Amino acid sequence: MGFIQQIKDTLVHSGKKPVIVFAEGWNKTIYEASKALLNEDLITPLLVFHKETEVPKDIKSKYIVIESTDLSKYSDLLFQLRKEKGMTEEDAKKFVVQPNYLSSLLVKIGEADGEICGIECPTADTYRPALQTIKTAPGVKIASSAILLEKGNESYVFGDVSLNLNPNAEELFNITKAISLFCKDKLKVPNLKVAMLSYSTNGSGKGESVDKVKQAFELVKQDNDLKNINIYGDIQFDAAFDEKVRTKKAPSLNWDGPANAYIFPNLDAGNIAYKIVQRMSNFAAYGPFAIGMAKPVNDLSRGATLEDVIGLSYITALQSL
């Protein structure tokens, strides 16, 4: 069973129907996804539009039209949240008419359980309002991101792929921890194996990046929350994925099958890798989704398909449970 079907089963058994706000409700792919989600009846889509003329005549989803809605309670909330950072009441009124800010505030105030944005705007425009209003969960030092890749019976998680440009060793440890616990506790990945990737396996290569991965792995080994999860680094992708290579490069690593979660040393590597897998190997790519936010806010690639949007919607709903 693939992760997406497993997530849908979890939603069915939860007895809840999370409200997911889509900041770009006017987008054709988003609208088609909202109709498909309504038909499956596991999620309540909430679409945001700039003006009445954008609203389709056959709409059945819940929706908000910015130009005809009293936004004062949202601008008041934004002002209270950001006044210590220099935001004025007038500034708040200007920001709140932007769908990405309004959507984050809907989640913050509890009128939605999660948010999806990004099919028309850059990643920074999705996460900036969320980090300013919703913020990270208590005890979380940095938010990170991951993407779920699926084809047939194959399912993998890659991270970080959209948020942290060049994490240091401590940040890489925190990314590894967050993604590992997400796979264990939310996705309930059986036989979870997490590879902390490098161009080196067991110190076969030298350099600052290798040292960073090794230092992060030392922190992993000291963390009690990760004691029962198979995590290993530094390791090259071929050794983490292919048993024959692994027996040569890491003979002491007794893994049954390939790693199912891969932690990349920087954003370049993670983002490039997932798009290669998606486009050249025809994997479905669901995400990126943020891990470590107080409430779920997730970013779509601007090349997202209908299937991508629907899959990310289910991941967002899962995160809200």
Disulfide bonds with the S-S distance in Angstrom:
none
